Amino acid sequence: MTKSALQIARAAYQPKLPKALKGAVKAVAGAATQSVADQEAIQKLFPNTYGMPLIKFEATDEVVNFPAMNVGVILSGGQAPGGHNVISGIFDGIKNLNKDSKLYGFILGPGGLVDHNYMELTSDIIDEYRNTGGFDIIGSGRTKLEKEDQFEKGLEILKQLDIKALVIIGGDDSNTNACVLAEYYAAKKCGVQVIGCPKTIDGDLKNEMIETSFGFDTACKVYSEVIGNIQRDCNSARKYWHFIKLMGRSASHIALECALQVQPNVCIVSEEVEAKDMSLDDVVTYIAQVVANRAAQGNNFGTVLIPEGLIEFIPAMKRLIAELNDFLAANAEEFSQIKKSHQRDYIIRKLSPENAAIYASLPEGVARQLTLDRDPHGNVQVSLIETEKLLSEMVATKLAAWKEEGKFVGKFASQHHFFGYEGRCAAPSNYDADYCYSLGYTAASLIANGKTGYMSSVRNTTAPADQWIAGGVPITMMMNMERRHGEMKPVIQKALVKLDGAPFKAFAAQRDQWAITTDYVYPGPIQYFGPTEVCDQPTKTLQLEQAK
């Protein structure tokens, strides 16, 4: 492949490791664990992998000769910067234990395991992908590993290749699947270990033992650079309000981190909207008031950050969507016969009075998206709703009414942006390059110590890398029971923005000032080379959470 100057330079970067992983290590078992909720139900479902202790790795002088082992790796779900470094960390980790160990990659995600589609990852392949973004070394996929026939098909190829351990790199659903697979193979005494690694740019896979999911650092820095560029343009032209939607369907971590980095005039946090039981009109009124206040000072410009999943956090909208899902599932054929020009009126007549009023208030385009775009389960595809346009249109309507009442004296023109895929495959920041390599190396150590049903854990990451703490956390420890498609399922509990947490409190303390003043910060691009304070800073979120 043709390489850029940056790719060539980054290939030579040697990621930093925790001190404990640099030589021989021993696994120190901590206290026994239990799930975050529904302990009885989770223990019943995972009798062989429940209650295992936390693991911490420490340096040792003891020399242990490890036999050669074959390990498999799967990339699951959406891409996140640093995935290639997790794989290179696993590779270097198992080769360090025994040079004859082998690593096999399953192609295009979990489906590659079921379909027996794989390749051996040799040193010449691995070296091509060190410190690069993307998942293109073996590709990714979203096949769910949840059925017995899938486990058995996977076991066939694992036995054929003499693979003793499988590492699944993914988000909360993928790691839930990893735990189910670990339990199945443990129950049947198949001799196959399963280890998970925490990936998602959304930042919603974290807890006391998983400080952050990999890729979050890089993605937020990419988005913040572009938002900073927009803010500089905004402050130069002084005539547009920029409505910027950011990735994060289930949580607002990205929007909050970007706000802490760039200091926009408005940032909506979905979790706060839900906690305060705000209506769509409440959100629109809040934004419109900021616009009006700035206009009164002669500033007809600004920036608004919006999390992708906002609509689902507005209680009234959630109720509307739920009724729409049920109604359209039951009346799909009749609805398909209605002329497009009459569909809106038809829906309004069929909904309950409260939901009909909300639906009628929505702009035409958004109303159509709510009724036409369904996923295979019959649900609205919220990511396709142009929330940034919905809000700006409704703000414009409100401001026009206020103008007639003399409550708004300025001009309002909007621009719209959605930053999603732009951040998922960037070359990992120094933080993510180091963190991911350490996660992979830790996974190799968990395998060498015979562990299964664990997630690789690297903590204390606001300190220099040699002080990071490597270990493992039982995946069952993160689980609870949730209703999925009508039945209760064990799943890893999503980590939402904590309104009593330090990052949100820091944002809340400053947002009123940011709303009225033009106090933008321009972070610039990710720096890979140069002073530590420029190149190696973790996210603001992590710094605030870890502040002693």
C-alpha positions, 0 to 999 in steps of 0.5 A: 500500500502507498503510505503517507509520511505520517504513516511511515513515521508512526510505524516507528513509534513504540507504544509505552507499557505499564512497568509490571508488564515489561518482564515476567509477571504474576497474577495476584487475585483480589476479592471475589466479585458480584454483578452490579445488579440482579446477582441471583439471575446472573449467577444462575446464567453464568455458574462457571464464570460468576464471582471470580476475583479481580486480577492485578499483574505485578512484576516478578523475578520468577521465571516461568516457561510458557508452552507455545499457544495458538490464540484467535482474535475477533474485531466486533462492532463499529471501528474505534482508533487503536484496534490494530494496537490491541492486536499488535499488543496481543501478538507481541505479548504471546510471542514474548511468552513463547516465540512459537505462539501463533495469532489467528484473525477471524475475518469480518467479525464474529461471523468469521468464527462461525464461517471458518474464515480466518488468516494467520497474523504474522509479524510482517502483517502486524508490522504494516498496521502498528499505530494505524487507525481502522480495523482493516487488518481483518475487518469487523462485523456485527454478527451476534454470538448467542446461539448454541449452533454458532458456538459449536461451529466456532469450536470446530475451527478453534479445535482444528487450528488448536486455538486455546484462547479467543480475544473478542475486541468490542463494545458492551454487546460484544463483550456480553457475547464474549462472556456467554461464549466463555461460560458455554466453553467452560461448562462443556470443558472445551479447553478454550478461554475467552477474553474481552477488550473494551472498545467503543468511541461512545465511551459508555463501556466503563466502570471502576475497573475500566476507566475508559473504552479505547478510541474515545480519546482519539475520536473526541480529539478529532471531533474537537479539532473540527468543531474548533475549526468551525468555531473559528469560522463562526467567530470570523463570519459572525452570521451563522449558528452551527448545529453540530450532532455528535456520535453517541446514541446511548450516552452523551460522553462524546458531546460532553468531552468535546464541550469541555475541550472547545467551550461552545455556546450550547451543549445538550446532555441527553441524561440531563434532559431525561433527568429533568423530564424536559420536553422537546419544546423545553430544549428548543426554548433553552437554545432559543433563549441563548440565541436571543441573549447573544443577539441582544449583544450584537452576536448573531452567531454561535455553536450548539453541540447535540448528542446523536441519541437526544430524541430517545432521552426526551421522555415525551418523544420516547413515548411517541416513538414507542407508540409509533413502533407498536402502531406501525408494526400492527398496521404496516399493510394499511399504512403502506396503502396510504398516499404519502401526502396523507400519511402525516394526517393518518398518523395524527388521527391514529395516535393518542391525543398527547402523542398526536400533538407532539407528532403534529408539532414536528417539522415535515421531514422529521415526522416522515423519518419517524414513520418510514425508517425502521430497523429489522426489529421494527424500531425507528432508526434514531441515528437517521433522524436529523436532530440538528435540523429538527432543533434549528428549524424549531428554534427558527420558528420560536425566534420568529414568534418572539420577533413579532412579540419584540423579544428577539432583535437579531438575525438567525441563520443556521448551518448543520453538521454531523460528525460520526465516521470521521472519528472512528478510524483516525490514527490513534492518539499517543494515549490510545496507541499506548492504552490499546497496546497495553490492553492487548499485552494484558490480554496475552497475560490473562491467557497465559494465566489460564483466565477466561470470562475476563475483560482486559483492564488497564487503570491509573491512565492519567499517570505516566504509562509505566505507572499504569495498573494492568489486570483483568475484571470478570465480565459478569461483574459488569452485568445486569438484566435488561429487557431486549426484544420482549425478554430479559437478557443479561447485558453489560450495564451501559455507563451514562453521563453521571450528573453528579460526576466531576466532568458534568459538574465542571461543564455545568459550572461554566456553561452559562458563561460560555453561552453569553461570551465568545470564549471558544477554544481551538484544540487543533489536530492530534499531535503525535510528536512534540512536548508531552503536554501537547501530545500525551494528555488524556481526555478532560473527562478522565482528568476530571474523574481521576483528579485526586 
